[in-house]
Amino acid sequence: MNKNAIIAIVLGVLVLIAAVQAWQLWGIKSKISTGGASLTAPIAAGPSASGSPQLPSNLQNLPSMVGGC
């Protein structure tokens, strides 16, 4: 197969992927503008006695996991 034909096919596939992503982004934008989409927090923990939300158990010792000074 010709090198230019392969490049043209790859370029066409990339343009098609970009068009699909642009269409999906437009759909998300229209959902947000009409109020059809809502964001939810991934942490579903209630507030603690101090009034701030509790972190999941895997994030409570995060500062010691980083290895800082």
PyMOL commands that set and color helices and strands:
alter all, ss='L'
color gray80, all
select helices_A, chain A and resi 3-34+62-66
alter helices_A, ss='H'
color red, helices_A
deselect
rebuild
show_as cartoon
